[in-house]
Amino acid sequence: EDKSCCLFVCLCVYRYSAAANKMIHQCECCQEATTSQKQVELTCGDGSKVPHSYIVVETCRCSKAECVAGTMSKQQRRRRR
């Protein structure tokens, strides 16, 4: 899968539903599906070594997201940073 989708991009479509007499918000957001933790050893200027761990995105997917009054949920806003 293309890991570039993990930029947390959301596509929202707004349309008027005459049957429901309201605006319908349909959103889909791309985000990480699976991650793994990697370990590395960093070497400092004085020669000492420091262990460091970081998260790597393995796969991404796009899924439906909840839009409330044309905005993303609190969790989705946090992930865009």
C-alpha positions in Angstrom: 0.0 0.0 0.0 1.0 3.6 -0.6 2.2 5.0 2.7 1.9 8.6 1.4 -1.8 8.3 2.2 -0.8 8.6 5.9 -0.7 12.4 5.6 -4.1 12.1 7.4 -5.9 13.7 4.5 -9.7 13.8 4.7 -12.1 14.2 1.8 -15.5 15.4 2.8 -18.5 15.8 0.5 -21.5 17.9 1.5 -24.8 17.5 -0.3 -28.3 18.5 0.3 -30.8 15.7 0.8 -34.3 16.7 -0.2 -35.7 13.5 1.4 -34.1 14.3 4.8 -34.4 18.1 4.3 -30.8 18.6 5.5 -27.2 18.7 4.5 -25.5 15.3 4.4 -21.8 15.1 5.3 -19.8 12.2 4.0 -16.1 12.0 4.9 -13.3 9.6 4.3 -9.9 9.9 6.0 -6.6 8.2 5.3 -4.6 7.2 8.3 -2.3 4.5 9.6 -3.7 0.9 9.8 -0.7 -0.9 11.3 2.5 0.4 12.9 5.6 -1.1 14.4 8.1 0.1 16.9 11.8 0.3 15.8 14.8 0.5 18.1 18.0 2.3 17.2 21.1 3.2 19.1 22.2 6.9 18.8 25.8 7.8 19.1 26.5 11.1 20.9 29.4 13.4 20.2 31.3 12.2 23.3 31.0 8.6 22.0 28.3 7.4 24.4 25.4 5.6 23.1 21.7 6.2 23.8 18.8 3.8 22.9 15.9 5.4 21.1 12.6 3.9 19.8 10.2 5.3 17.2 7.0 4.3 15.5 7.0 3.3 11.8 3.8 3.3 9.7 3.6 -0.1 8.0 0.2 0.2 6.2 -2.5 2.8 5.6 -6.1 2.7 4.8 -8.9 5.2 4.1 -12.1 4.8 6.1 -15.3 6.6 6.7 -15.1 9.4 9.2 -17.7 11.2 11.2 -18.3 14.8 10.3 -20.3 17.0 12.7 -21.6 20.3 11.3 -18.9 20.2 8.6 -15.9 19.6 11.0 -13.8 16.6 11.8 -14.0 14.9 15.2 -11.6 15.9 17.9 -9.6 12.7 17.4 -9.1 13.4 13.7 -8.1 17.0 14.2 -5.4 15.8 16.7 -4.0 13.4 14.1 -3.5 16.1 11.5 -0.7 17.8 13.4 
